[in-house]
Amino acid sequence: MAADKYVLLVIEELKSARDNSQVEIIISVAIAGIEQTGYKGMIKPFVLGLQAWLENLSPINWNSTQWGCLRYANIYLRKYPMMELV
């Protein structure tokens, strides 16, 4: 599966997250899934694609729970060590 398609799947999951712990689980499981399938080279494009989408969001389009979770997802991804993504 291409990174951009995987990003879209994870975005749909993040839209339904109810708190920060769910956001962390969704992202961690997504990255672990990439690692388990042997496509480690897809992790960096996945993370960068997800970050790009999150950075372009407007709060107008989301309820307060969604907005909080999506903003947290962006913060959480920034903490992910990029050196491990190579």
C-alpha positions, 0 to 999 in steps of 0.5 A: 500500500502506498504511503498516501493511501495509508495516510488517508486511512489513518486520517479517517481513524484520527477523525474519530479519536476521542482523546490524546491516548487514542491518537497515540495508539492510532499513530503507533499502530499505523507505524508498527503496521508498516514495520511489520509488513516490511515496508520500513521505507514507507514510514518517513513518507507516511509521517511526512504526509500525515504531518503535511495534512495536519498542518493545513487544517482549519479549526472551522471544519472540526468540532472541539474534540476532533480539533484537539485530537488532530492538533495533538496528532501533529504535536505527537508526530513532531516528537517522533524521532525522524532519524528512526524513519530512514 
